[in-house]
């Protein structure tokens, strides 16, 4: 295993302004600006662009009608889902530029292309859109109301998907006969990814009559075939690539509209064109995350043993349904948690609204599932008078019961959940809470604590974990390049994978170059998502190293006049076993190059099943009862991520994820105006983001139980922090409010006004 270094290889380049981001690509390209709808729901009567086309510097203005005339139809990732009644639910068509109906505020109506951005902005103001405004629905309640306006005419009641697993009626019977039965409704708010780097793209011609799309995207390999199909081109005629990406979190994984429109417009003009969203466009047009309501039920016997659980999820899909809408469904199995509940059932419905579509956002259904089950257990403990820690401990799956065959979707290959719980309690000094609470009381504060045990599927989807690829090439001068199919959007993979390759090659890391996200170098791979880089990408890299060294060994055997089986490799040289006869890797590579032999190892790895990282997260908050201000007092987490390859990077991943989760707990929420669908949180003046001053130092540790599903025993860490934080943070807030006499669960986010109102209502009541 690689020796963990301090710092990261990429840090110096990124921190000294030497990163290569999408908007750094200029090359004399024209500038594009999008004309967007002011309305959330409207009928398009016409889009007039002649005046704009005549303005100085303008090369073209294209509308949805232009794209339709060119044969460019709707584009998004297809959805095919079988409902419990056998009905086949399909995706709803989404045109790249609106043609007949506007379905959310900010939908693109036209693209303006000019010599400068200023000219394009001026011309965009001259594009006249004739829109007939219609009533808008933006929330689940509005979409489900009797007589609500339809987002798509062919989807009655705005229903766009139904799904069910488990015996719903049998679980209901068990609940009805339980000594203790509780029910809880948990809204999960809509959030936006807000990456540091807004979306951007550059499209233009390259040699050989081909075209390229350079975009801030987390999976160029998956984007290329979708783009080619939509444009009527062959995939090999397109080069998709991404350089450094300043955050993605799932939002930048799909075939997003603006990038695809830009590519088509550049191809139509035969010129390079570039676009970079401003922050307002990101709020309007980026796919959102979460936005659902979960109704959970738990039945227990008199001793607190779990008998049955049911979960009903109602999802606000937004304006368009696609497989990008199914993040929660793909990770629904997480509601089973780390508990040996014998009977579990789940349902999910999706409803269309006049809002930006939802898609994967860090954790992609995992945080929501953990929140549902952990909040339910807290609620049950309060209602039935059980200690929340002991209630969990009583129902934990034991280490001796692994591998665990779950009654609901996910089967766990390994884990020691009680060891993780005990390590988490010790790390957070659970027993010292009363003393800390007394200290808070002396300052007029009320302290609360929350515990969440989380488990997630990582390293590939359940039932279809997929495959990753890496090409490893040894060059004539003895240097090595890695072309990886996984992708880093700031997660430290350049360091982690370079170090792993250095160990496998027994070479200094300085001789190894990491490259990612270029379909001309590698046209297949998982990209970034689902914590798959270490469980899949690392074994694929190591396989590539083995294959490259095998080719080099054959050349070395020829040079040394020995059989390959008699040759060993170590410390950058091939030796005949038991002798001092050796040849260096550089000499072998130079000979191979002279003979026209390419020392390329095409590595791959496909696991039999996904992994299951798990953890214990504990959060403490302080609430000022006079103002409602809620502050994070302390936060600690212990994770079993299997083998920890680089503790510093792994801990950083947990820290980043925790902040995203706590941001949703305390302040983040996308809001629209009722009936109109106007975005009310269109800037950082309105959409609150956590700052360093809002959080204490975060304490993270590890209790690894290596998995046998990959050669390194790793389970993945990228989603872990958010999964634990959403549940632990809300649990701590609820605990503090209960101490203040608030019995009704608080809906997130725990803003001062909401917290103060809940306290005031409890005092009055």
C-alpha positions in Angstrom: 0.0 0.0 0.0 1.2 3.5 -0.8 3.0 5.5 2.0 0.6 8.3 2.9 2.2 11.6 2.1 1.5 15.0 3.6 -0.2 17.4 1.2 -1.3 16.6 -2.3 0.5 16.6 -5.6 -2.1 18.9 -7.2 -2.1 21.4 -4.4 0.8 23.6 -5.5 -0.5 23.8 -9.1 -4.1 24.7 -8.0 -3.1 27.1 -5.2 -0.7 29.0 -7.3 -3.1 29.7 -10.2 -1.7 27.1 -12.5 -4.8 24.9 -12.7 -6.5 24.4 -16.1 -10.2 25.0 -15.8 -12.8 25.1 -18.5 -13.0 28.9 -18.7 -9.2 29.1 -19.2 -9.7 27.8 -22.7 -10.0 30.8 -24.9 -8.3 30.3 -28.3 -10.1 33.3 -30.0 -13.5 31.7 -29.5 -16.8 33.6 -30.0 -18.9 34.2 -26.9 -22.3 32.7 -26.1 -25.1 34.0 -23.9 -28.4 32.3 -23.3 -31.8 34.0 -23.4 -33.9 32.6 -20.6 -37.6 32.6 -19.7 -38.8 35.0 -17.1 -41.8 32.8 -16.4 -41.9 29.3 -14.7 -44.9 28.2 -16.7 -45.8 29.6 -20.1 -46.9 28.8 -23.6 -44.3 29.9 -26.2 -46.1 31.9 -28.9 -42.9 33.0 -30.6 -39.3 34.1 -30.2 -38.2 37.0 -32.4 -34.5 37.4 -32.9 -34.1 39.5 -36.1 -33.2 42.7 -34.3 -30.6 40.8 -32.2 -29.1 39.2 -35.2 -28.5 42.7 -36.8 -26.6 44.1 -33.8 -22.8 44.8 -33.9 -20.6 41.8 -33.4 -23.4 39.2 -33.5 -22.7 36.1 -35.5 -25.9 34.2 -34.9 -29.0 33.8 -32.7 -30.5 30.3 -32.6 -33.8 29.3 -31.1 -35.6 26.1 -30.4 -37.2 26.3 -33.8 -33.8 26.4 -35.4 -32.7 23.3 -33.5 -35.9 21.5 -34.4 -35.5 22.4 -38.0 -32.0 20.9 -37.9 -33.4 17.7 -36.5 -32.1 18.1 -33.0 -34.7 16.7 -30.6 -35.0 16.3 -26.9 -31.9 15.1 -25.0 -31.6 13.6 -21.5 -30.7 10.2 -20.0 -33.6 7.8 -20.7 -35.8 6.5 -17.8 -37.6 3.2 -17.9 -39.2 2.1 -14.6 -41.8 -0.5 -13.9 -44.4 0.5 -11.3 -46.0 -1.8 -8.8 -49.0 -2.1 -11.1 -46.8 -3.0 -14.1 -47.1 0.4 -15.7 -43.9 1.5 -17.5 -42.8 5.0 -16.5 -40.7 6.8 -19.1 -38.8 10.1 -19.2 -40.5 13.3 -20.2 -39.0 15.0 -23.4 -36.7 17.9 -22.7 -35.7 20.0 -25.7 -32.3 21.7 -25.5 -33.9 25.0 -26.3 -37.6 25.5 -25.4 -40.0 25.0 -28.3 -43.6 25.1 -27.2 -43.8 25.2 -23.4 -41.7 26.8 -20.6 -41.6 24.5 -17.6 -39.4 26.3 -15.1 -38.0 29.8 -14.6 -34.7 30.3 -16.5 -35.3 27.7 -19.2 -33.2 28.6 -22.2 -35.2 30.0 -25.2 -32.3 31.1 -27.4 -28.5 31.2 -27.7 -26.8 34.4 -28.8 -23.3 34.2 -30.2 -21.1 37.3 -30.7 -17.5 38.5 -31.0 -17.5 39.6 -27.3 -19.5 38.7 -24.2 -20.6 42.3 -23.9 -22.0 42.3 -27.4 -23.7 39.0 -26.8 -25.3 40.3 -23.6 -26.6 43.4 -25.4 -28.0 41.3 -28.2 -29.7 38.9 -25.7 -31.7 41.9 -24.4 -33.0 42.5 -28.0 -34.4 39.0 -28.3 -38.2 39.3 -27.9 -40.0 36.3 -26.4 -43.8 36.2 -26.7 -44.9 34.0 -23.7 -48.4 33.4 -22.4 -47.9 32.9 -18.6 -49.7 30.0 -17.0 -50.1 29.1 -13.3 -47.1 27.4 -11.8 -46.7 24.6 -9.2 -43.4 24.3 -7.5 -44.0 22.2 -4.3 -45.3 18.7 -3.7 -48.4 20.1 -2.1 -49.2 22.3 -5.1 -48.4 19.6 -7.6 -50.7 17.1 -5.8 -53.6 19.5 -5.3 -56.9 18.8 -6.9 -57.1 20.6 -10.2 -53.4 21.6 -10.2 -52.0 22.8 -13.4 -50.1 20.1 -15.3 -46.4 20.4 -16.1 -46.8 17.9 -18.9 -50.2 17.3 -20.4 -49.7 13.6 -20.7 -48.9 13.1 -16.9 -52.3 13.4 -15.1 -52.0 14.6 -11.5 -48.3 15.5 -12.3 -47.4 11.9 -11.4 -44.3 10.7 -13.3 -43.1 7.6 -11.5 -44.2 5.0 -9.0 -42.1 2.2 -7.4 -42.4 -0.3 -4.6 -40.3 -3.0 -3.0 -41.2 -5.3 -0.1 -44.5 -6.5 1.2 -46.3 -3.3 2.1 -49.4 -5.0 3.6 -47.4 -7.5 5.6 -45.3 -4.7 7.1 -48.5 -2.8 7.9 -49.9 -5.8 9.7 -46.8 -6.1 11.8 -47.0 -2.4 12.6 -50.6 -2.8 13.7 -49.7 -5.6 16.1 -46.6 -4.0 17.6 -46.4 -3.0 21.2 -44.9 0.3 20.1 -45.6 1.8 16.7 -44.5 5.3 15.6 -44.9 7.3 12.5 -42.8 10.3 11.4 -42.9 12.6 8.4 -39.6 14.1 7.4 -39.3 16.8 4.7 -35.9 17.0 3.0 -35.4 20.4 1.4 -34.2 21.3 -2.1 -30.6 22.4 -2.3 -28.2 23.4 -5.1 -24.7 22.2 -5.6 -23.1 25.6 -5.7 -19.7 24.4 -6.9 -16.8 26.9 -6.8 -16.4 26.6 -10.5 -19.7 27.4 -12.4 -20.6 25.3 -15.4 -18.8 26.3 -18.6 -17.9 24.9 -22.0 -15.8 25.5 -25.1 -16.7 23.8 -28.4 -14.8 24.0 -31.7 -13.2 22.2 -34.6 -10.0 20.2 -34.3 -7.8 18.4 -36.8 -9.1 15.7 -39.0 -12.6 17.3 -39.4 -13.4 16.4 -35.8 -15.0 18.5 -33.1 -14.3 18.9 -29.4 -16.2 19.8 -26.3 -14.2 21.0 -23.4 -16.6 21.3 -20.4 -16.6 21.5 -16.6 -18.0 18.0 -16.4 -17.4 14.9 -14.2 -17.7 12.2 -16.8 -16.7 13.2 -20.3 -16.6 9.5 -21.3 -20.3 9.1 -20.6 -21.2 12.5 -22.2 -19.6 11.7 -25.6 -22.0 9.0 -26.8 -25.1 10.9 -25.7 -23.8 14.0 -27.4 -23.0 12.1 -30.6 -26.4 10.5 -30.7 -28.2 13.8 -30.2 -26.2 15.5 -32.9 -26.3 12.7 -35.4 -22.6 12.2 -35.3 -20.3 9.3 -34.7 -18.7 9.2 -31.2 -15.2 9.0 -32.7 -15.8 12.3 -34.5 -16.1 14.0 -31.1 -13.5 14.7 -28.4 -14.9 15.4 -25.0 -12.6 16.4 -22.2 -12.4 18.2 -18.9 -9.4 19.6 -17.2 -9.5 20.6 -13.5 -13.0 20.8 -12.2 -13.8 23.0 -9.3 -16.5 20.9 -7.7 -19.3 18.8 -9.2 -21.1 16.7 -6.6 -23.2 14.8 -9.1 -24.8 17.9 -10.7 -22.1 18.0 -13.5 -22.6 14.3 -14.5 -25.5 14.5 -17.0 -26.0 15.8 -20.5 -26.8 19.3 -19.4 -28.5 21.6 -21.8 -26.2 24.6 -22.2 -23.1 22.5 -23.0 -25.0 20.5 -25.7 -26.5 23.6 -27.2 -23.1 25.3 -27.4 -21.6 22.3 -29.2 -24.4 22.3 -31.8 -24.1 26.0 -32.3 -20.4 25.9 -32.8 -20.8 23.0 -35.2 -23.4 24.9 -37.1 -21.2 28.0 -37.4 -18.0 26.1 -38.0 -16.4 28.3 -35.3 -15.2 27.8 -31.8 -17.6 29.2 -29.2 -17.3 29.4 -25.4 -19.7 30.0 -22.5 -19.4 30.4 -18.8 -22.4 30.7 -16.5 -22.5 33.5 -14.0 -23.7 32.5 -10.5 -27.2 33.7 -11.2 -27.4 31.3 -14.1 -26.2 28.5 -11.9 -29.0 29.0 -9.4 -31.5 29.2 -12.3 -30.3 26.3 -14.4 -28.2 23.8 -12.4 -30.0 20.6 -11.6 -31.0 20.7 -7.9 -30.7 18.1 -5.2 -32.9 16.3 -2.6 -36.5 17.8 -2.4 -38.7 15.1 -1.0 -41.0 14.1 1.8 -40.5 10.8 3.6 -43.1 9.2 5.8 -41.6 6.5 8.0 -43.1 3.9 10.3 -41.5 1.6 12.9 -43.0 -1.2 15.0 -41.2 -2.6 18.0 -42.1 -5.3 20.6 -42.3 -4.4 24.3 -38.5 -4.8 24.7 -37.6 -2.5 21.8 -36.8 -5.1 19.2 -37.6 -3.9 15.7 -40.4 -5.8 14.0 -41.1 -3.9 10.8 -40.5 -0.6 9.0 -42.2 1.2 6.1 -41.0 4.2 4.2 -43.0 6.2 1.7 -41.0 8.8 -0.4 -42.7 11.5 -2.3 -40.2 13.2 -4.7 -40.4 16.6 -6.3 -38.8 15.7 -9.6 -39.0 19.2 -11.1 -39.9 20.0 -14.6 -38.5 16.9 -16.4 -38.3 13.2 -15.4 -35.3 11.1 -16.4 -33.0 8.5 -14.9 -31.2 11.5 -13.3 -34.4 11.8 -11.2 -33.9 8.3 -9.6 -31.0 9.0 -7.2 -33.1 8.2 -4.2 -34.5 5.1 -5.7 -31.0 3.7 -6.6 -30.0 4.1 -2.9 -33.3 3.4 -1.3 -31.9 0.2 0.4 -30.1 2.5 2.9 -33.4 2.9 4.9 -32.7 -0.6 6.3 -29.7 1.0 8.1 -27.4 -1.2 10.2 -30.3 -3.0 11.9 -31.7 -6.5 11.7 -35.3 -5.5 11.1 -37.1 -8.6 9.7 -39.7 -6.8 7.6 -39.2 -3.7 5.6 -41.2 -2.2 2.7 -40.7 1.0 0.7 -42.7 3.1 -1.8 -41.8 6.0 -4.0 -43.8 8.4 -6.1 -42.4 11.2 -8.2 -44.3 14.4 -9.0 -43.5 17.0 -11.7 -43.3 20.7 -10.8 -42.4 24.0 -12.5 -38.9 23.9 -11.0 -35.4 22.9 -12.1 -35.2 19.1 -12.3 -33.5 17.3 -9.4 -30.6 14.9 -9.9 -27.7 13.4 -7.9 -26.3 15.6 -5.2 -23.5 14.5 -2.9 -24.8 11.2 -1.4 -27.6 10.9 -4.0 -30.3 9.4 -1.8 -28.0 8.0 0.8 -28.2 10.9 3.2 -32.0 11.0 2.8 -32.3 7.3 3.6 -30.1 7.6 6.6 -32.0 10.6 7.8 -35.3 8.7 7.4 -34.3 5.7 9.5 -32.2 7.5 12.1 -34.8 10.2 12.8 -37.4 7.5 13.0 -35.4 5.6 15.7 -34.9 8.8 17.7 -38.6 9.5 17.5 -39.4 6.0 18.6 -37.0 6.2 21.5 -38.6 9.4 22.8 -42.2 8.1 22.3 -41.5 4.7 24.0 -39.0 5.8 26.6 -35.9 4.0 25.4 -32.4 5.3 25.5 -31.5 6.1 21.8 -28.0 4.5 22.0 -29.2 1.3 23.7 -32.2 1.0 21.3 -29.8 1.1 18.4 -27.4 -1.3 20.0 -30.1 -3.8 20.8 -31.0 -4.0 17.1 -27.6 -3.9 15.4 -26.5 -6.5 12.9 -23.7 -8.3 14.6 -20.2 -8.8 13.1 -20.7 -12.5 13.5 -23.8 -12.3 11.2 -21.8 -11.1 8.2 -22.3 -11.5 5.3 -25.8 -10.1 6.0 -28.7 -11.0 3.8 -31.0 -8.0 4.0 -34.8 -8.2 3.8 -34.7 -5.0 1.8 -32.4 -4.6 -1.3 -28.8 -4.2 0.1 -26.8 -7.2 1.3 -23.7 -6.3 3.4 -20.5 -8.3 2.8 -18.7 -7.2 5.9 -18.7 -4.7 8.8 -18.6 -4.4 12.6 -21.3 -1.9 13.4 -21.0 -2.1 17.2 -17.3 -1.5 17.1 -17.9 1.6 15.0 -20.7 2.7 17.4 -18.4 2.3 20.4 -15.5 4.1 18.7 -17.9 7.0 17.8 -19.2 7.3 21.3 -15.7 7.4 22.8 -14.5 9.9 20.2 -17.4 12.3 21.0 -17.1 11.8 24.8 -20.7 10.8 24.9 -20.6 10.4 28.7 -19.3 13.9 29.2 -22.4 15.5 27.6 -24.1 16.4 30.9 -21.1 18.5 32.0 -21.0 20.3 28.6 -24.7 20.9 28.7 -24.4 22.5 32.2 -21.7 24.7 30.8 -23.9 25.8 28.0 -26.8 26.5 30.4 -24.5 28.9 32.4 -24.2 30.9 29.2 -27.9 30.9 28.6 -27.7 28.2 25.9 -29.5 24.9 25.5 -27.3 22.1 24.3 -28.5 19.1 22.2 -26.8 16.1 20.8 -27.5 13.8 17.9 -26.3 10.4 16.9 -26.5 8.8 13.4 -25.4 5.4 12.4 -25.1 5.4 8.6 -24.4 2.8 5.9 -24.2 3.3 2.2 -23.6 1.5 -1.0 -20.4 2.6 -2.8 -18.1 1.6 -5.5 -20.9 0.9 -8.0 -24.7 0.6 -8.1 -26.4 -2.3 -6.4 -27.1 -5.0 -8.9 -24.9 -3.4 -11.5 -21.6 -2.1 -10.0 -20.1 -1.5 -13.4 -16.5 -1.4 -14.5 -13.6 1.1 -14.5 -10.6 1.4 -16.8 -7.0 2.8 -16.7 -4.3 2.9 -19.3 -0.7 2.8 -17.9 2.1 3.5 -20.4 5.8 3.2 -19.8 7.7 5.6 -22.2 11.2 5.4 -23.7 12.7 7.7 -21.1 11.4 5.5 -18.2 8.6 7.9 -17.3 5.0 6.6 -16.9 1.6 8.2 -17.8 -1.7 7.2 -16.2 -4.9 7.8 -18.2 -7.6 7.1 -15.7 -11.3 6.4 -16.2 -12.2 7.7 -12.8 -12.2 11.5 -12.3 -11.3 14.0 -9.7 -13.2 17.2 -9.1 -10.9 18.3 -6.3 -10.9 15.0 -4.3 -7.2 14.3 -4.4 -7.1 11.4 -6.9 -4.0 12.7 -8.6 -2.1 12.1 -5.4 -3.8 8.9 -4.3 -3.5 7.1 -7.7 0.0 8.4 -8.5 1.2 7.1 -5.1 -0.5 3.7 -5.8 1.1 3.5 -9.2 4.5 4.5 -7.7 4.3 1.6 -5.2 3.1 -0.9 -7.9 5.9 0.2 -10.3 8.5 0.6 -7.5 9.4 4.1 -8.9 9.5 7.6 -7.5 6.2 9.4 -7.9 8.0 12.2 -9.8 8.3 9.9 -12.8 4.6 9.4 -13.1 2.1 11.7 -14.8 -1.6 11.6 -14.0 -4.2 12.4 -16.7 -8.0 12.3 -16.7 -11.1 13.2 -18.6 -9.9 13.0 -22.2 -11.8 10.7 -24.6 -9.0 10.8 -27.1 -6.7 9.2 -24.5 -9.3 6.9 -22.9 -12.8 6.7 -24.1 -14.3 4.6 -21.3 -14.5 4.8 -17.5 -16.7 5.5 -14.6 -15.9 9.2 -14.2 -16.6 10.7 -10.8 -19.5 9.5 -8.6 -20.6 7.0 -6.0 -17.3 6.8 -4.1 -16.0 4.5 -6.8 -12.5 5.8 -7.4 -10.7 3.7 -4.8 -12.9 0.5 -5.0 -12.9 0.4 -8.8 -10.4 3.0 -10.2 -7.5 1.9 -8.1 -7.7 -1.8 -8.9 -8.1 -0.9 -12.6 -4.9 1.2 -12.3 -3.0 -1.7 -10.6 -4.2 -4.0 -13.3 -2.8 -1.6 -15.9 0.5 -1.6 -14.2 0.7 -5.4 -14.1 -0.1 -5.5 -17.8 2.5 -2.9 -18.8 5.2 -4.6 -16.7 4.3 -7.9 -18.3 5.0 -6.4 -21.7 8.2 -4.9 -20.4 9.3 -8.2 -18.8 9.0 -9.9 -22.2 11.4 -7.3 -23.7 13.7 -7.6 -20.7 13.8 -11.4 -21.2 14.9 -10.9 -24.8 17.6 -8.4 -23.7 18.9 -10.7 -20.9 18.4 -13.9 -23.0 16.3 -15.5 -20.3 12.9 -16.9 -20.0 10.3 -14.5 -18.7 9.5 -16.9 -15.8 13.1 -16.4 -14.6 12.9 -12.7 -14.4 11.8 -10.6 -11.4 11.1 -6.9 -11.2 12.0 -4.6 -8.3 13.3 -1.1 -7.7 12.9 -0.1 -11.3 14.9 -3.0 -12.8 14.4 -6.5 -14.2 16.8 -9.2 -12.9 17.4 -12.8 -13.6 16.4 -14.5 -10.4 19.5 -15.5 -8.3 22.0 -13.5 -10.4 23.3 -9.9 -10.6 22.3 -9.7 -14.3 19.8 -6.9 -14.6 18.5 -4.2 -17.0 16.8 -1.0 -15.9 13.2 -0.1 -16.7 14.5 2.8 -18.8 16.8 0.5 -20.8 13.9 -1.9 -21.4 11.6 1.0 -22.4 14.2 2.4 -24.8 14.7 -1.0 -26.5 10.9 -1.5 -26.7 10.6 1.9 -28.4 13.3 1.2 -30.8 11.5 -2.0 -31.8 8.1 -0.3 -32.1 6.7 -2.1 -29.1 4.3 0.0 -27.0 4.5 -0.7 -23.3 0.8 0.0 -22.7 -1.2 -1.8 -20.0 -4.9 -1.5 -20.6 -6.2 -2.1 -17.1 -9.8 -2.7 -15.9 -11.7 -3.9 -12.9 -15.3 -4.9 -12.3 -16.3 -5.9 -8.8 -18.9 -8.6 -8.1 -20.9 -6.2 -5.9 -20.7 -2.7 -4.4 -19.1 -2.1 -1.0 -20.8 -0.8 2.1 -18.9 1.9 4.1 -20.5 2.7 7.4 -20.1 5.1 10.3 -21.1 6.7 13.5 -21.5 10.5 13.5 -22.3 12.6 16.6 -23.1 16.3 16.5 -23.7 18.7 19.4 -25.5 22.0 18.9 -26.2 25.0 21.1 -29.5 27.0 20.7 -30.0 30.5 22.0 -33.7 30.3 23.2 -34.0 34.1 23.0 -33.0 34.4 19.3 -33.4 30.9 17.9 -29.8 30.9 16.7 -28.5 27.4 16.4 -24.7 26.8 16.3 -22.7 23.6 15.9 -20.8 23.1 19.1 -18.9 20.0 18.2 -18.9 17.3 15.6 -17.1 14.0 15.4 -17.4 10.9 13.2 -15.9 7.5 12.9 -16.0 5.7 9.6 -15.3 2.2 8.4 -14.2 2.8 4.8 -12.2 -0.4 4.6 -8.5 0.0 4.1 -7.5 3.7 4.5 -5.1 4.4 1.6 -4.4 8.1 2.4 -5.7 9.2 5.9 -5.3 12.9 5.2 -7.3 12.8 1.9 -9.9 10.5 3.5 -10.3 12.8 6.5 -10.6 15.8 4.1 -13.3 14.1 2.2 -15.3 13.5 5.4 -14.8 17.1 6.5 -16.1 18.4 3.1 -19.1 16.1 3.2 -20.0 17.0 6.7 -20.0 20.7 5.9 -22.4 20.1 3.0 -24.7 18.1 5.2 -24.7 20.7 8.0 -25.2 23.5 5.5 -28.5 21.8 4.6 -29.4 21.3 8.3 -28.8 24.9 9.3 -29.4 27.2 6.3 -29.4 25.9 2.7 -32.8 25.8 0.9 -33.9 26.6 -2.7 -37.2 28.5 -2.6 -39.8 29.5 -5.2 -42.6 32.0 -5.0 -46.0 30.2 -4.6 -48.2 30.2 -7.7 -45.6 32.0 -9.9 -42.5 29.7 -9.6 -40.0 32.6 -9.4 -36.7 31.7 -7.9 -36.4 33.5 -4.5 -32.9 32.2 -3.7 -31.1 33.4 -6.8 -27.8 34.6 -5.2 -25.7 34.1 -2.2 -27.5 37.0 -0.7 -30.6 34.8 -0.5 -29.2 31.3 -0.5 -27.1 30.9 2.7 -23.9 28.8 2.6 -21.9 27.7 5.6 -18.7 29.6 6.3 -15.7 28.6 8.3 -16.9 30.8 11.2 -20.2 28.7 11.3 -18.4 25.5 12.2 -16.0 24.1 14.9 -13.0 21.9 14.1 -14.3 18.6 12.8 -13.0 15.4 14.3 -12.9 12.3 12.1 -11.4 8.9 12.7 -11.5 5.4 11.2 -12.3 1.8 12.3 -11.5 -0.1 9.1 -13.0 -3.5 8.3 -11.4 -4.3 4.9 -13.7 -5.8 2.2 -12.8 -8.7 0.0 -14.6 -7.2 -3.0 -11.5 -5.5 -4.3 -7.7 -6.2 -4.0 -7.1 -3.2 -1.7 -9.9 -3.8 0.7 -11.2 -0.3 0.3 -14.9 0.7 0.6 -15.0 4.4 -0.5 -15.3 7.7 1.4 -16.5 10.5 -0.9 -20.2 10.5 0.3 -19.6 9.5 3.9 -19.5 12.9 5.6 -22.8 14.1 4.1 -24.6 10.9 4.8 -23.9 11.1 8.5 -24.1 14.8 8.9 -27.7 15.3 7.6 -29.0 12.8 10.2 -26.7 13.7 13.1 -27.2 17.4 12.7 -31.0 17.3 12.6 -31.0 14.8 15.5 -29.0 17.3 17.6 -31.3 20.2 16.7 -34.4 18.1 17.6 -32.8 17.0 20.9 -32.1 20.6 21.9 -35.6 21.6 21.0 -37.1 18.8 23.1 -35.2 20.0 26.1 -36.9 23.4 25.4 -40.3 21.7 25.4 -40.8 21.5 21.7 -42.5 18.2 20.9 -43.3 18.7 17.2 -40.4 17.8 14.9 -38.7 20.8 13.2 -38.5 20.9 9.4 -35.0 21.7 8.0 -33.3 24.1 7.7 -33.0 25.1 11.4 -32.9 28.8 10.7 -33.1 31.2 13.7 -36.6 32.3 12.6 -37.9 28.7 12.5 -36.2 27.6 15.7 -37.5 30.8 17.5 -41.0 30.2 16.3 -41.0 26.6 17.5 -39.8 27.7 20.9 -42.3 30.5 21.1 -45.1 28.1 20.1 -44.1 25.6 22.8 -43.9 28.3 25.5 -47.3 29.6 24.5 -48.9 26.2 24.3 
